[in-house]
Amino acid sequence: QQGRSSIQASEAAAATAMAVAFAAGLVLTEAVRSASAALTFATTRLASVAPSRGASASRISDVQTADAQGLRSSTLRRDSHRSTSVAGPVLAFAALASRAVGRRRDRRGLANKVGKRASGTSGDAAPVPSVGVVLLSGGVGKRMGAKIPKQYLKLLGLEIALHSLNIFLDMEEVSEIAIVVAKEWRHVFEDYLATRDVRPKIKYASGGAERQDSVFNGLEQITSELVAVHDIARPLVTAEEVRKVIADAAACGAALLAVKTKATVKQSKVGSEGEDLVASTLDRKVIWEAHTPQVIRADLLREGFKNATENKLEVTDDVSLVEQLGKPVKLTEGEYTNIKVTTPEDIQLAETILRSRGVKPVPE
């Protein structure tokens, strides 16, 4: 189809060029004819007023000047009429052909924009609002069974938390980052940031009793229009995924990265003896697994927190606050590789994924 469109565009361009050349040739021909006629007329006129005995040279000069002016005016009027009558239709055809080429170009441009939007790129869309990131690094990670919080374990020689931080440090869309972290672990970030160039403004906040409390504390540090909340234990999210969910949130007000579940999901109920029984099998076609970042308009997130406080609501992710307001939340399809590192097996898997992306181990 692209090939056919290209051929049609080339044909239209060729037709335009031929039409313009033809018109130019006609105008040149008329100019030559006019010059020839002028020369003939001047010769004849001068012969007819040749000086006789008694005629003064000044009189002859006056006649020649008047005739020349009249001839030039007449010739210009005649040439103008001929050029308009002959070249006009041809040039009009050339203009039509040019407009046809322009329409094809416009259709191709629209198709490109649609393709870019479907693939997650912005094309020439309106600028994305300012983005602030809340990085949640206050968890303990009991399931990891380690002596330190899981986010400070290393992947290929670099802390999990710093892998996550790097993603946002390198994104031009991000203007500020609020790291929610216990004071005793803040040095991990401060020491690392001292070794590299940092463009976004870095802020710190303390963790809360529950996840939503930690998010609220981080939100207090954000002045941007959009807030991207990210679990620091998801170090494998890509910049492409982040840009997609930011764009969706800018358009919808709230969006989260998610993937369609591949497993069959059972809903349970408690049996007569306290055992877990199957209550129903959910339709996995409509089941999505929530990931982060979750991106929300800052004013909308603050409204969600106000509503949760007033109604004593508890949520386990950020867009749930928006859902409670009855506002729409966009599901932005992400990658299955955006895993949350929770168990020792996840460490091995995460390192395998990083190696597949060409990430080299950091020397100890």
KEKE-3310 file (N, C-alpha, C; in steps of 0.2 Angstrom, whole numbers, plus 5000, padded with zeros to 4 digits):
npx = (5004:5010:5019:5011:5005:5016:5020:5009:5010:5022:5018:5009:5017:5025:5016:5013:5025:5027:5016:5019:5031:5026:5017:5026:5034:5024:5022:5035:5035:5025:5031:5042:5035:5028:5039:5044:5034:5033:5045:5043:5033:5038:5048:5040:5033:5042:5047:5036:5036:5047:5059:5055:5058:5058:5053:5056:5070:5067:5053:5052:5058:5049:5038:5043:5045:5032:5026:5033:5030:5016:5016:5023:5014:5003:5008:5011:4998:4992:5001:4999:4985:4986:4994:4987:4975:4980:4990:4984:4973:4982:4991:4982:4978:4990:4991:4980:4985:4996:4989:4983:4994:4998:4987:4988:5000:4996:4987:4996:5004:4994:4992:5004:5004:4994:5000:5011:5005:4999:5010:5015:5023:5025:5024:5019:5012:5004:5014:5020:5014:5023:5032:5033:5041:5037:5047:5045:5053:5053:5050:5052:5053:5051:5049:5060:5070:5082:5095:5095:5084:5076:5077:5090:5098:5109:5109:5118:5129:5125:5114:5096:5087:5094:5095:5082:5081:5089:5082:5073:5081:5087:5078:5071:5058:5056:5055:5057:5061:5055:5061:5055:5061:5068:5077:5090:5094:5095:5108:5112:5107:5111:5125:5127:5121:5130:5140:5137:5131:5116:5100:5086:5077:5081:5072:5068:5058:5050:5045:5028:5016:5008:5007:5000:5001:5015:5015:5008:5016:5027:5020:5018:5030:5030:5029:5025:5014:5010:5010:5021:5020:5031:5036:5050:5056:5054:5064:5066:5058:5055:5061:5053:5041:5037:5036:5025:5014:5014:5010:4997:4991:4992:4982:4971:4970:4973:4983:4989:5003:5001:4998:4990:4983:4990:4987:4975:4963:4956:4943:4941:4932:4927:4926:4915:4923:4933:4942:4949:4940:4935:4926:4922:4927:4937:4935:4948:4950:4947:4955:4968:4985:4992:5005:5019:5026:5012:5003:4997:4986:4992:4983:4971:4975:4978:4965:4959:4966:4960:4947:4949:4953:4942:4933:4938:4946:4955:4968:4978:4985:4989:4980:4968:4963:4959:4949:4940:4934:4926:4932:4939:4952:4966:4971:4987:4996:5009:5026:5029:5041:5043:5045:5041:5054:5055:5057:5071:5073:5068:5078:5088:5081:5079:5092:5096:5087:5092:5105:5102:5098:5110:5116:5130:5139:5142:5158:5164)
npy = (4994:5006:5007:5009:5021:5029:5029:5035:5048:5052:5052:5062:5073:5073:5077:5089:5096:5095:5102:5115:5118:5118:5128:5139:5138:5142:5155:5161:5159:5168:5180:5182:5183:5195:5204:5203:5208:5221:5226:5227:5235:5247:5250:5252:5263:5273:5275:5280:5293:5299:5312:5327:5341:5354:5348:5347:5341:5339:5338:5325:5317:5319:5313:5300:5296:5297:5287:5276:5274:5272:5260:5252:5251:5246:5234:5228:5227:5218:5207:5203:5200:5188:5180:5177:5171:5160:5154:5153:5142:5131:5133:5133:5120:5114:5119:5112:5099:5100:5102:5090:5081:5087:5083:5069:5068:5074:5064:5053:5058:5059:5045:5041:5048:5041:5028:5031:5034:5022:5014:5020:5032:5049:5058:5073:5077:5087:5095:5085:5086:5092:5081:5072:5060:5048:5038:5023:5016:5011:4998:4982:4969:4955:4942:4939:4935:4940:4949:4962:4975:4971:4979:4984:4974:4967:4968:4962:4968:4981:4990:4985:4996:5006:5003:5005:5019:5024:5023:5034:5045:5046:5051:5063:5069:5069:5079:5080:5070:5061:5052:5040:5034:5026:5034:5029:5022:5031:5036:5027:5031:5045:5044:5037:5046:5056:5053:5054:5064:5074:5078:5080:5087:5081:5074:5070:5059:5052:5035:5028:5020:5012:5007:5017:5028:5030:5034:5046:5054:5055:5062:5074:5081:5084:5095:5094:5092:5080:5064:5050:5035:5023:5007:5003:4991:4986:4985:4983:4989:4998:5013:5016:5010:5018:5030:5028:5026:5038:5046:5041:5044:5058:5061:5055:5057:5047:5033:5016:5005:4988:4970:4958:4944:4928:4917:4905:4911:4909:4913:4913:4905:4902:4887:4876:4871:4880:4879:4883:4885:4884:4897:4903:4904:4916:4926:4926:4934:4947:4950:4959:4961:4972:4984:4995:5010:5019:5032:5048:5063:5076:5084:5076:5065:5070:5074:5061:5055:5064:5060:5046:5048:5054:5045:5034:5024:5010:5006:4996:5000:5014:5020:5015:5024:5034:5027:5025:5038:5037:5040:5038:5026:5023:5008:5004:4994:4984:4976:4959:4957:4966:4963:4961:4961:4949:4937:4925:4918:4928:4937:4930:4928:4942:4946:4938:4944:4957:4955:4950:4961:4967:4973:4976:4969:4978:4983:4977)
npz = (5000:5004:4994:4983:4986:4986:4972:4966:4972:4966:4952:4952:4956:4945:4935:4939:4937:4923:4919:4923:4916:4903:4903:4905:4893:4884:4888:4886:4872:4868:4872:4863:4851:4853:4854:4842:4834:4839:4835:4821:4820:4825:4815:4803:4807:4810:4797:4791:4796:4792:4791:4782:4770:4779:4791:4808:4818:4831:4831:4825:4835:4845:4840:4839:4852:4858:4850:4854:4867:4866:4859:4868:4879:4873:4869:4881:4887:4878:4879:4892:4892:4884:4891:4902:4897:4890:4899:4911:4913:4912:4923:4933:4932:4936:4949:4955:4954:4962:4974:4976:4978:4990:4998:4998:5005:5017:5021:5023:5034:5044:5045:5050:5062:5069:5069:5077:5089:5093:5095:5105:5105:5105:5094:5086:5096:5110:5122:5136:5153:5167:5177:5192:5202:5214:5223:5231:5244:5257:5262:5270:5267:5271:5265:5258:5266:5270:5278:5277:5271:5256:5245:5245:5242:5230:5212:5199:5205:5209:5219:5221:5223:5217:5204:5200:5203:5193:5181:5181:5183:5171:5162:5153:5155:5168:5182:5195:5210:5223:5236:5246:5261:5274:5287:5291:5279:5270:5266:5256:5244:5244:5243:5231:5222:5223:5215:5201:5187:5190:5185:5188:5202:5218:5232:5249:5259:5273:5277:5280:5291:5283:5265:5258:5266:5265:5252:5252:5260:5252:5241:5247:5244:5231:5217:5204:5189:5186:5195:5197:5204:5210:5214:5222:5221:5209:5198:5184:5175:5160:5151:5140:5143:5154:5148:5140:5150:5156:5146:5144:5156:5156:5146:5151:5165:5175:5176:5174:5173:5168:5165:5156:5164:5164:5170:5176:5187:5203:5213:5231:5245:5262:5269:5279:5289:5290:5280:5264:5250:5232:5226:5214:5197:5189:5174:5164:5154:5157:5167:5174:5179:5191:5189:5193:5187:5193:5187:5190:5190:5200:5207:5207:5214:5226:5230:5230:5241:5251:5251:5255:5268:5274:5273:5278:5271:5265:5254:5242:5231:5221:5211:5215:5224:5215:5208:5219:5219:5208:5196:5179:5175:5166:5158:5155:5144:5149:5151:5154:5160:5170:5184:5202:5213:5225:5231:5233:5221:5212:5212:5204:5192:5189:5186:5175:5166:5165:5160:5148:5142:5140:5150:5160:5174:5189:5194:5210)
capx = (5000:5014:5022:5006:5004:5022:5019:5004:5013:5027:5015:5006:5022:5028:5011:5014:5031:5026:5011:5022:5035:5022:5015:5032:5035:5019:5023:5041:5033:5021:5035:5046:5030:5027:5045:5045:5028:5035:5051:5040:5028:5043:5051:5035:5031:5048:5048:5031:5037:5054:5060:5055:5061:5054:5051:5062:5072:5064:5047:5053:5060:5043:5033:5046:5044:5025:5024:5036:5026:5010:5017:5025:5008:4998:5011:5010:4991:4991:5004:4995:4979:4988:4997:4981:4971:4984:4994:4979:4971:4987:4993:4976:4979:4996:4989:4976:4989:5000:4985:4982:5000:4998:4982:4991:5005:4992:4985:5002:5005:4989:4993:5010:5003:4990:5005:5015:5001:4998:5016:5017:5027:5020:5024:5019:5007:5005:5019:5017:5015:5029:5031:5037:5041:5038:5050:5044:5059:5052:5048:5057:5055:5052:5049:5066:5074:5088:5097:5094:5078:5077:5079:5097:5102:5112:5108:5124:5134:5121:5108:5090:5085:5098:5093:5075:5082:5093:5077:5070:5086:5089:5072:5070:5052:5055:5058:5059:5060:5054:5063:5053:5066:5070:5083:5096:5096:5096:5115:5113:5105:5116:5132:5127:5120:5136:5145:5135:5127:5109:5096:5080:5078:5080:5070:5067:5052:5050:5040:5023:5014:5005:5009:4997:5004:5021:5014:5005:5022:5031:5016:5019:5036:5029:5025:5023:5007:5008:5014:5022:5022:5034:5039:5057:5057:5053:5070:5066:5053:5059:5059:5048:5035:5036:5033:5018:5009:5014:5006:4990:4989:4991:4976:4965:4970:4976:4984:4994:5006:4998:4998:4985:4985:4991:4985:4968:4962:4951:4940:4939:4927:4929:4922:4912:4928:4938:4946:4948:4936:4934:4919:4921:4933:4936:4936:4955:4951:4946:4959:4975:4990:4994:5012:5020:5023:5005:5004:4990:4987:4993:4977:4967:4978:4976:4957:4958:4968:4956:4941:4950:4954:4936:4929:4942:4947:4962:4970:4984:4988:4987:4975:4962:4961:4955:4943:4935:4931:4922:4935:4942:4959:4968:4976:4992:4999:5017:5029:5029:5048:5043:5043:5043:5059:5052:5060:5078:5072:5067:5085:5091:5078:5081:5099:5095:5084:5097:5110:5099:5098:5116:5119:5136:5140:5146:5164:5164)
capy = (5000:5012:5008:5012:5028:5033:5030:5040:5054:5053:5054:5069:5078:5074:5080:5097:5099:5096:5108:5122:5119:5119:5135:5143:5138:5146:5162:5163:5160:5174:5186:5182:5185:5202:5208:5204:5213:5228:5229:5228:5241:5253:5251:5255:5270:5278:5276:5285:5300:5301:5319:5330:5347:5359:5345:5348:5335:5339:5335:5318:5314:5319:5307:5293:5295:5295:5280:5270:5274:5269:5253:5248:5251:5241:5227:5225:5224:5212:5201:5201:5196:5182:5175:5175:5167:5154:5150:5152:5136:5127:5134:5131:5113:5113:5120:5106:5093:5101:5101:5082:5079:5089:5079:5063:5069:5074:5057:5049:5061:5056:5038:5041:5050:5036:5023:5033:5034:5015:5011:5023:5038:5055:5061:5080:5079:5092:5093:5081:5090:5091:5074:5071:5053:5046:5031:5020:5012:5010:4991:4978:4963:4949:4936:4938:4931:4943:4952:4969:4976:4968:4984:4985:4968:4969:4965:4963:4973:4987:4989:4985:5002:5011:5001:5009:5026:5026:5023:5040:5050:5047:5053:5071:5070:5069:5085:5079:5063:5061:5046:5038:5030:5027:5039:5025:5020:5037:5036:5023:5036:5051:5042:5036:5052:5061:5050:5055:5070:5073:5084:5081:5089:5075:5076:5064:5059:5046:5030:5028:5014:5008:5010:5023:5033:5032:5038:5053:5058:5057:5067:5081:5084:5085:5101:5093:5091:5072:5060:5043:5032:5017:5002:5003:4984:4984:4988:4981:4993:5002:5020:5016:5008:5024:5036:5026:5027:5045:5049:5039:5048:5065:5061:5052:5059:5042:5027:5012:4999:4982:4965:4953:4938:4922:4911:4905:4914:4907:4916:4908:4906:4898:4881:4875:4869:4885:4878:4887:4882:4888:4901:4904:4905:4922:4927:4929:4939:4954:4951:4962:4961:4979:4985:5002:5016:5022:5039:5051:5070:5077:5087:5071:5060:5073:5073:5054:5055:5067:5056:5040:5050:5056:5039:5029:5019:5008:5004:4993:5003:5021:5021:5013:5031:5037:5023:5027:5044:5036:5043:5033:5024:5019:5002:5004:4987:4984:4970:4954:4957:4971:4960:4964:4957:4948:4931:4924:4916:4934:4940:4926:4930:4949:4947:4936:4949:4963:4952:4949:4968:4970:4977:4973:4969:4984:4980:4978)
capz = (5000:5004:4987:4978:4988:4983:4965:4965:4973:4961:4946:4953:4956:4938:4931:4941:4934:4916:4917:4924:4911:4897:4904:4905:4886:4881:4890:4882:4865:4867:4873:4857:4846:4855:4853:4834:4832:4841:4830:4814:4820:4825:4809:4799:4810:4809:4790:4789:4799:4790:4790:4775:4770:4784:4797:4813:4821:4838:4830:4824:4841:4849:4838:4840:4859:4859:4847:4858:4873:4865:4857:4874:4883:4869:4869:4888:4888:4874:4882:4899:4890:4881:4896:4907:4893:4888:4904:4917:4914:4913:4929:4937:4933:4940:4956:4957:4955:4968:4980:4976:4981:4997:5001:4999:5010:5024:5024:5026:5040:5049:5047:5054:5069:5072:5071:5083:5095:5094:5097:5112:5104:5105:5087:5087:5101:5114:5127:5142:5159:5172:5180:5198:5204:5221:5224:5238:5247:5264:5264:5274:5263:5275:5261:5255:5271:5270:5284:5276:5266:5249:5239:5245:5239:5223:5205:5195:5208:5210:5223:5217:5223:5212:5197:5199:5203:5187:5176:5181:5183:5164:5158:5152:5157:5175:5184:5202:5212:5230:5238:5252:5263:5281:5288:5291:5273:5265:5263:5250:5238:5244:5241:5224:5218:5223:5210:5195:5186:5192:5183:5192:5209:5223:5239:5253:5263:5278:5276:5284:5293:5277:5259:5256:5271:5262:5246:5254:5262:5246:5237:5250:5242:5224:5215:5197:5188:5186:5200:5195:5210:5208:5219:5220:5221:5202:5195:5177:5171:5155:5150:5135:5147:5158:5144:5138:5155:5157:5140:5145:5162:5154:5143:5155:5172:5179:5172:5178:5169:5169:5160:5156:5167:5160:5174:5178:5194:5207:5219:5236:5250:5268:5270:5285:5294:5290:5274:5258:5244:5226:5225:5207:5192:5186:5167:5164:5148:5159:5173:5173:5185:5192:5190:5193:5190:5192:5186:5192:5191:5207:5211:5208:5219:5233:5231:5232:5248:5255:5251:5259:5275:5276:5273:5282:5266:5264:5247:5242:5226:5221:5207:5219:5227:5210:5207:5224:5217:5202:5190:5175:5176:5160:5159:5150:5144:5150:5150:5159:5163:5175:5190:5208:5216:5232:5233:5231:5214:5208:5211:5199:5186:5187:5184:5169:5161:5164:5156:5141:5139:5139:5156:5163:5181:5191:5198:5217)
cpx = (5004:5018:5018:5005:5010:5022:5015:5006:5018:5024:5012:5011:5025:5023:5012:5019:5030:5021:5014:5027:5032:5019:5020:5034:5030:5020:5029:5039:5030:5026:5039:5041:5029:5033:5046:5040:5030:5041:5048:5036:5033:5046:5047:5034:5036:5049:5042:5032:5044:5054:5059:5058:5057:5052:5057:5064:5069:5057:5047:5054:5054:5038:5036:5044:5037:5023:5027:5032:5019:5011:5019:5018:5003:5001:5010:5003:4990:4994:5001:4989:4981:4990:4992:4977:4974:4986:4989:4977:4976:4990:4988:4977:4985:4995:4985:4980:4994:4996:4984:4988:5000:4993:4985:4996:5002:4990:4990:5004:5001:4990:4999:5009:4999:4995:5009:5012:5000:5004:5019:5022:5022:5020:5024:5014:5009:5010:5016:5018:5021:5027:5036:5036:5042:5040:5049:5049:5059:5051:5054:5058:5056:5052:5056:5071:5081:5089:5096:5088:5080:5079:5086:5101:5104:5110:5114:5129:5131:5115:5101:5087:5088:5096:5086:5076:5085:5088:5075:5075:5088:5084:5071:5063:5051:5059:5060:5057:5060:5056:5060:5057:5067:5077:5090:5098:5097:5103:5116:5112:5110:5123:5132:5126:5126:5141:5143:5131:5120:5105:5090:5082:5076:5078:5069:5061:5053:5044:5034:5021:5012:5008:5006:4999:5011:5020:5012:5011:5026:5027:5017:5025:5036:5026:5023:5016:5005:5013:5015:5024:5025:5037:5046:5060:5056:5058:5070:5062:5058:5057:5053:5041:5032:5033:5026:5013:5009:5009:4998:4987:4988:4984:4970:4964:4973:4977:4989:4997:5003:4999:4992:4987:4985:4988:4978:4967:4956:4949:4938:4934:4929:4924:4919:4917:4934:4943:4944:4945:4935:4926:4917:4928:4932:4938:4943:4955:4950:4950:4966:4979:4993:5001:5012:5025:5016:5005:4997:4991:4987:4987:4972:4969:4977:4969:4956:4960:4963:4949:4943:4951:4947:4932:4932:4943:4954:4963:4977:4988:4986:4981:4968:4959:4957:4949:4938:4931:4926:4925:4938:4949:4961:4973:4981:4996:5007:5020:5029:5036:5048:5041:5045:5048:5057:5055:5067:5078:5071:5074:5088:5088:5079:5088:5099:5092:5089:5102:5108:5098:5104:5119:5125:5136:5144:5152:5163:5169)
cpy = (5006:5013:5011:5019:5032:5034:5035:5047:5057:5056:5061:5074:5079:5078:5088:5100:5100:5101:5115:5123:5121:5126:5140:5144:5142:5154:5165:5164:5167:5180:5187:5185:5193:5206:5209:5209:5220:5231:5231:5234:5248:5255:5255:5262:5275:5280:5281:5292:5302:5309:5322:5337:5352:5355:5345:5341:5334:5336:5327:5314:5314:5313:5300:5291:5293:5288:5275:5269:5270:5262:5249:5246:5245:5234:5224:5223:5218:5206:5198:5197:5189:5177:5173:5170:5160:5150:5149:5145:5130:5127:5132:5123:5111:5114:5114:5100:5094:5100:5093:5079:5080:5085:5072:5063:5070:5068:5053:5052:5059:5049:5037:5043:5044:5030:5024:5032:5027:5012:5015:5029:5043:5059:5069:5082:5084:5090:5090:5086:5088:5085:5074:5063:5052:5038:5028:5015:5011:5003:4987:4972:4956:4942:4934:4934:4934:4947:4960:4969:4974:4973:4986:4979:4970:4965:4967:4968:4980:4986:4989:4992:5007:5009:5005:5016:5028:5027:5031:5046:5051:5049:5060:5073:5072:5075:5085:5072:5064:5054:5045:5033:5031:5030:5035:5022:5025:5038:5032:5027:5042:5049:5040:5042:5057:5059:5052:5062:5069:5079:5085:5083:5083:5078:5069:5065:5052:5042:5031:5021:5009:5011:5016:5029:5035:5036:5045:5057:5060:5062:5074:5085:5086:5091:5100:5092:5084:5069:5053:5040:5025:5013:5001:4996:4981:4987:4987:4985:4997:5009:5020:5014:5015:5029:5034:5027:5034:5048:5047:5043:5055:5066:5059:5055:5054:5036:5023:5007:4993:4977:4961:4947:4932:4916:4911:4907:4912:4912:4911:4910:4901:4893:4881:4873:4874:4884:4882:4883:4887:4891:4902:4905:4911:4922:4930:4934:4946:4955:4954:4962:4968:4979:4992:5003:5016:5029:5043:5059:5071:5080:5081:5066:5063:5073:5066:5053:5058:5063:5049:5042:5051:5050:5033:5022:5017:5005:5001:4996:5010:5023:5019:5020:5034:5033:5024:5033:5043:5039:5037:5032:5020:5013:5003:4997:4988:4978:4966:4954:4962:4968:4963:4959:4955:4942:4930:4922:4922:4937:4936:4928:4937:4950:4944:4940:4955:4961:4952:4956:4971:4974:4973:4974:4975:4981:4982:4983)
cpz = (5000:4997:4982:4979:4985:4976:4963:4966:4968:4954:4947:4953:4949:4934:4932:4937:4926:4914:4918:4918:4904:4897:4903:4897:4882:4882:4886:4875:4863:4867:4866:4851:4847:4853:4845:4831:4833:4836:4823:4814:4821:4819:4804:4801:4809:4801:4788:4791:4797:4789:4783:4776:4775:4791:4802:4816:4828:4837:4829:4831:4845:4847:4839:4848:4861:4856:4851:4864:4872:4863:4863:4878:4880:4870:4876:4889:4884:4877:4889:4897:4888:4886:4901:4903:4892:4894:4910:4918:4915:4920:4935:4938:4937:4948:4959:4958:4961:4975:4981:4980:4988:5001:5003:5005:5017:5026:5026:5033:5045:5050:5051:5061:5073:5074:5077:5089:5098:5097:5103:5111:5103:5098:5089:5092:5106:5120:5133:5148:5163:5176:5186:5200:5212:5221:5231:5239:5254:5266:5267:5270:5267:5271:5258:5260:5272:5277:5283:5271:5259:5244:5240:5244:5232:5218:5201:5198:5210:5214:5219:5217:5218:5205:5195:5199:5196:5181:5175:5181:5176:5160:5159:5155:5164:5178:5192:5205:5220:5232:5245:5255:5271:5282:5288:5284:5268:5262:5257:5244:5238:5241:5234:5220:5218:5218:5202:5194:5187:5190:5187:5199:5214:5230:5242:5258:5268:5276:5281:5287:5288:5271:5257:5260:5268:5256:5247:5257:5256:5241:5240:5247:5234:5222:5207:5196:5188:5191:5197:5201:5208:5214:5217:5219:5214:5198:5187:5173:5166:5154:5145:5139:5151:5154:5142:5144:5157:5152:5142:5151:5160:5150:5147:5162:5177:5175:5176:5173:5172:5164:5161:5159:5163:5163:5175:5185:5197:5212:5225:5241:5256:5269:5278:5291:5293:5284:5268:5252:5238:5227:5218:5203:5188:5178:5166:5158:5151:5166:5171:5180:5185:5193:5192:5188:5188:5192:5186:5192:5198:5211:5212:5213:5226:5235:5233:5239:5253:5256:5255:5266:5278:5277:5276:5277:5266:5258:5247:5235:5225:5217:5210:5222:5222:5208:5212:5223:5211:5196:5186:5176:5170:5161:5153:5150:5144:5148:5155:5163:5169:5182:5196:5212:5224:5235:5231:5223:5210:5207:5205:5192:5184:5184:5177:5164:5160:5159:5148:5138:5138:5144:5159:5170:5183:5196:5206:5220)
residu = (GLN:GLN:GLY:ARG:SER:SER:ILE:GLN:ALA:SER:GLU:ALA:ALA:ALA:ALA:THR:ALA:MET:ALA:VAL:ALA:PHE:ALA:ALA:GLY:LEU:VAL:LEU:THR:GLU:ALA:VAL:ARG:SER:ALA:SER:ALA:ALA:LEU:THR:PHE:ALA:THR:THR:ARG:LEU:ALA:SER:VAL:ALA:PRO:SER:ARG:GLY:ALA:SER:ALA:SER:ARG:ILE:SER:ASP:VAL:GLN:THR:ALA:ASP:ALA:GLN:GLY:LEU:ARG:SER:SER:THR:LEU:ARG:ARG:ASP:SER:HIS:ARG:SER:THR:SER:VAL:ALA:GLY:PRO:VAL:LEU:ALA:PHE:ALA:ALA:LEU:ALA:SER:ARG:ALA:VAL:GLY:ARG:ARG:ARG:ASP:ARG:ARG:GLY:LEU:ALA:ASN:LYS:VAL:GLY:LYS:ARG:ALA:SER:GLY:THR:SER:GLY:ASP:ALA:ALA:PRO:VAL:PRO:SER:VAL:GLY:VAL:VAL:LEU:LEU:SER:GLY:GLY:VAL:GLY:LYS:ARG:MET:GLY:ALA:LYS:ILE:PRO:LYS:GLN:TYR:LEU:LYS:LEU:LEU:GLY:LEU:GLU:ILE:ALA:LEU:HIS:SER:LEU:ASN:ILE:PHE:LEU:ASP:MET:GLU:GLU:VAL:SER:GLU:ILE:ALA:ILE:VAL:VAL:ALA:LYS:GLU:TRP:ARG:HIS:VAL:PHE:GLU:ASP:TYR:LEU:ALA:THR:ARG:ASP:VAL:ARG:PRO:LYS:ILE:LYS:TYR:ALA:SER:GLY:GLY:ALA:GLU:ARG:GLN:ASP:SER:VAL:PHE:ASN:GLY:LEU:GLU:GLN:ILE:THR:SER:GLU:LEU:VAL:ALA:VAL:HIS:ASP:ILE:ALA:ARG:PRO:LEU:VAL:THR:ALA:GLU:GLU:VAL:ARG:LYS:VAL:ILE:ALA:ASP:ALA:ALA:ALA:CYS:GLY:ALA:ALA:LEU:LEU:ALA:VAL:LYS:THR:LYS:ALA:THR:VAL:LYS:GLN:SER:LYS:VAL:GLY:SER:GLU:GLY:GLU:ASP:LEU:VAL:ALA:SER:THR:LEU:ASP:ARG:LYS:VAL:ILE:TRP:GLU:ALA:HIS:THR:PRO:GLN:VAL:ILE:ARG:ALA:ASP:LEU:LEU:ARG:GLU:GLY:PHE:LYS:ASN:ALA:THR:GLU:ASN:LYS:LEU:GLU:VAL:THR:ASP:ASP:VAL:SER:LEU:VAL:GLU:GLN:LEU:GLY:LYS:PRO:VAL:LYS:LEU:THR:GLU:GLY:GLU:TYR:THR:ASN:ILE:LYS:VAL:THR:THR:PRO:GLU:ASP:ILE:GLN:LEU:ALA:GLU:THR:ILE:LEU:ARG:SER:ARG:GLY:VAL:LYS:PRO:VAL:PRO:GLU)
# end
